[in-house]
Amino acid sequence: MASSDVSTSAMLSPDTLAPDTLAAAMLSPEQIAAYQTDGFLLIDNAIPKPLLEELQLVTRQYIADSAHVSQDNDLYDLDDGHCADNPRPNRIKTPYTQHVVFQTLLQSPLVITLLKQLLGPNVRLHNSKLNTKAGGGGTAVQWHQDWGFYPHTNDDLLALGFMLSDIGPDDGPLQVVPGSHRGPVLSHHNEGVFCGAIDPEDPEAKLSDAVSLTGAAGAMSIHHVRTLHGSAPNISSSPRLLLLYECGAADAWPINGNQSIFAGMNQAELWARMQQNMVCGEQAATPRLASVPVRMPLPPPADTSSLFAVQKSGAAKSAFA
Ligand SMILES: O=C(O)CCC(=O)C(=O)O
């Protein structure tokens, strides 16, 4: 879908959103402390209604348009059972580069204010994704730490998760293990191959402590890059829509070479992409090296085209029925 296909984005410039969103964006000292302790936050009513409605409209259109696609491609990851009569995308890939409305949200004062409070003045977008877990059993995401996929020179990275649908217990909400971002980086390997998921039996995983991040459409979650998380199948009748932006301090540089989102780029292209992905502030050529535990996502499984492909082709152990 071309960005011109959809309605009102031009009216929703980041500036016009300021009055509605800044109040939600200023985190209290208690919220910042909770994020540091627990590795996640939940904020209700984060997206102003006109923008939420447009995000929902655009998302519904992408889901409907997936009916014309029969296999995974640069735009869609498809669920088992997907067909023209019953479109079931798991994910719309890199929504930030697909439609202006997803740029409007990330560049809004809400998001920039939040990001600066948690990551400092210079913030770069790592990746974006819109997980559209279909109703009637849409795919589980097995337990993992995002850090297992994309280690950096320091761990000042997080994922913003915007709920574009109401998300209750039956919808396969994101679940997180409080405090796990301060613990070890768990093995995401099965029989020596990266599988993008931990072993649910790993005694260090403490999955019984997990909490579900539910909320009404317009709410948002934030989770640290090392926070252990996953989600069960969606057993409700409608899609669960979670829009994720993974962002980091600009001095956190990816260290997984060809497995990173900069795969295959030459030095000039890499630098240009880093500049393009800046959300606020400046990209410097001076990575900050922190003492952080790292396990490389290597050797790779047969299919590394998406998280779903990694977990499937790497034969990740399922924690969900
Ligand atoms: O959509 C979800 O429930 C989890 C998504 C996630 O962890 C991911 O895409 O990395």
The ligand as a Gaussian input file, in Angstrom:
#p B3LYP/6-31G(d) Opt

LIG

0 1
 O        4.477000      -9.800000      19.635000
 C        4.861000     -10.318000      20.684000
 O        4.079000     -10.815000      21.474000
 C        6.311000     -10.380000      21.064000
 C        7.151000      -9.764000      20.037000
 C        8.605000      -9.925000      20.249000
 O        9.088000     -10.279000      21.292000
 C        9.464000      -9.631000      19.143000
 O        8.961000      -9.401000      18.035000
 O       10.700000      -9.607000      19.368000

